[in-house]
Amino acid sequence: MTATDTRPAGGVPTGLSTLDRFLPLWIGAAMAAGLLAGRWIPGLDAALDAVAIDGISLPIAVGLLVMMYPPLAKVRYDRLDTVTRDRRLLIPSLVLNWLVGPALMFALSWLLLPDLPEYRTGLIIVGLARCIAMVIIWNDLACGDREAAAVLVALNSVFQVIMFGVLGWFYLSVLPGWLGLDTTNLAVSGWQIAKSVLIFLGIPLVAGYLSRRLGERRNGRAWYETQFLPKIGPMALYGLLFTIVVLFALQGHQITSRPLDVARIALPLLAYFALMWAGSYGVGKAVGLSYERTTTLAFTSAGNNFELAIAVTIATFGATSGQALAGVVGPLIEVPVLVALVYVSLALRRRFAPSRVESS
């Protein structure tokens, strides 16, 4: 999953490191360690949250950047044109991300949380923030198309800067008003969204691009892909596990002291991730995409930009608000669910005919 794609179609990877083979176990352990640390170590959550970038803890930011760099360093940037010409991929991605996803989260939030307006608002904001970070690693673990993931994430970033505020206004104020429901105002600047994109996508994307260009120029592609990439590959999972520990530690006390609230928030999230992933996977298969690009479409459509959602809810409603808690619970549910879907995706691989080489 990190060094080489040696997985048999539809099966569990073979010839992998211990870290890769037991990934669900390590993620479960990281979640448990974070929860226990946040619950039992006095002042840990305050210390972790003391240094923040626009509402995002600096340790989380560091973990995400470390996590995203190796997959983006693996992208063959000279192949991106094969993705930008694929309308069967680009058009469904835009529709699923910017029409279906927000509408589905709006419907699920009102259907399952009609009596909890703060949590409902927080989840609607999560639905508006399309994924530009963790999806890179889910796609890589599931043997998706790295070049396609890079293009779709970049596309989501552009639309995020343009559409997030507009969609927030529509789904929190306009549409509820039309339906006779309670309305909410969302004040968020385009610069705040742009900063999130620049930090969490721009930095690792530039680093990955420069690594490949400079590495290949100096030592050739064979050296870069057989010597350099295997060395940096494990960094992605180390960064993921570190991020999970910090996330759970920051909210360990709230999660363990308010389990019923967390369960109520988790229900629409579970439905959302399952429906978006399965629906997107079905669309990819129906339009004739390869396994790699179907997988990329599914994960880029199902994931959400929790960094932006948390930052917006904290800045607008406060760090202790119900909206902020809903934003934080988002990745806590997303991580185990999308890890499970990585294995579902690999199991479905045998249903696809062998594809042309579109990714490595």
Secondary structure, 3 states (H helix, E strand, C coil): CCCCCCCCCCCCCCCCCHHHHCHHHHHHHHHHHHHHHHHHCCCHHHHHHHCEECCEEHHHHHHHHHHHHHHHHHCCHHHHHHHHCCHHHHHHHHHHHHHHHHHHHHHHHHHHCCCCHHHHHHHHHHHHCECCCCHHHHHHHCCCCHHHHHHHHHHHHHHHHHHHHHHHHHHHHHHHHHCCCCCCCCCCCHHHHHHHHHHHHHHHHHHHHHHHHHHHHHHCHHHHHHHHHHHHCHHHHHHHHHHHHHHHHHCHHHHHHCHHHHHHHHHHHHHHHHHHHHHHHHHHHHCCCCHHHHHHHHHHHHCECHHHHHHHHHHHHCCCCHHHHHHHHHHHHHHHHHHHHHHHHHHHHHHCCCCCCCCC
